[in-house]
Amino acid sequence: MNTIKILFVLDKSKSNTKDLAPLRCRITYLGKRKPFATGIFINPKH
């Protein structure tokens, strides 16, 4: 059975001048990962 895993990762090392970090998404299918940017920036303290 094939499974799809979806993971959202906060990339703290890429914080912008407003101290907001980008939220990235990573989809894994059949052992292959495809990361991409969501375009959303959030406060890492939250």
Summary of the structure (lengths in Angstrom):
residues: 46
radius of gyration: 12.7
end to end distance: 36.0
largest distance: 44.5
contacts: 94
relative contact order: 0.33
helix: 7%
strand: 59%
